[in-house]
Amino acid sequence: MEAFKAGFIKYATECGVPENRALHLWKRALAYPGTEEEFKNLNVPTSPAPQENPEDLAALSKLMEQEKINAELQKIKQQLGI
């Protein structure tokens, strides 16, 4: 079920739907009677999620930190009118 949720959210965001709206749509779909049973009837094999490489996670963390710093610098630059 989590694989369906992740796929739905990913596809929706790729189509321009904000993530919070996609999550809302997912929750609404699950509230419909019979939704979970239909997912179970699809008989899609579930495979474990791929393991993240610690080196990749460290690089991603560093990139995210750099983005945050850049955003702060841009905000300060805008405030100063530069």
C-alpha positions in Angstrom: 0.0 0.0 0.0 2.9 2.3 0.8 4.3 1.8 -2.7 1.0 2.9 -4.2 0.9 6.0 -2.0 4.5 6.9 -2.8 3.8 6.4 -6.6 0.6 8.5 -6.4 2.3 11.4 -4.5 5.3 11.3 -6.9 3.2 11.3 -10.0 0.9 14.0 -8.7 3.8 16.3 -7.8 5.4 15.7 -11.2 2.1 16.8 -12.8 2.2 20.1 -10.8 0.0 19.2 -7.9 1.4 20.5 -4.6 2.4 17.7 -2.2 0.0 18.7 0.5 -2.9 18.7 -2.0 -1.7 15.3 -3.3 -1.7 13.9 0.2 -5.2 15.3 0.8 -6.4 13.6 -2.4 -4.8 10.3 -1.3 -6.6 10.5 2.1 -9.9 11.2 0.3 -9.4 8.2 -1.9 -8.7 6.0 1.1 -11.9 7.2 2.7 -13.9 5.8 -0.1 -15.4 2.5 0.8 -13.7 -0.4 -0.9 -10.5 1.4 -1.9 -8.1 -0.7 0.2 -9.8 -3.9 -1.0 -9.3 -2.8 -4.6 -5.6 -2.2 -4.0 -5.3 -5.6 -2.5 -7.0 -7.2 -5.5 -4.4 -5.8 -7.8 -1.9 -8.4 -6.7 1.1 -6.2 -7.4 4.2 -7.8 -5.9 5.8 -5.6 -3.4 9.6 -5.3 -3.4 11.6 -3.8 -0.6 12.7 -0.1 -1.1 16.2 0.2 -2.3 18.7 0.9 0.4 20.2 4.4 0.4 24.0 4.7 0.2 25.3 6.5 3.3 27.7 8.5 1.0 24.8 9.6 -1.1 22.8 10.7 1.9 25.8 12.7 3.2 26.2 14.4 -0.2 22.5 15.1 -0.3 22.6 16.5 3.2 25.5 18.8 2.3 23.6 20.0 -0.8 20.5 20.8 1.2 22.6 22.7 3.7 24.2 24.7 0.9 20.8 25.5 -0.6 19.6 26.7 2.7 22.6 29.0 3.1 22.1 30.3 -0.5 18.4 31.0 0.2 19.4 33.0 3.3 22.0 34.9 1.4 19.5 35.7 -1.3 17.0 36.9 1.3 19.7 39.2 2.9 20.7 40.4 -0.6 17.1 41.3 -1.4 16.7 43.1 1.9 19.8 45.2 1.2 18.6 45.9 -2.3 21.7 44.5 -4.0 
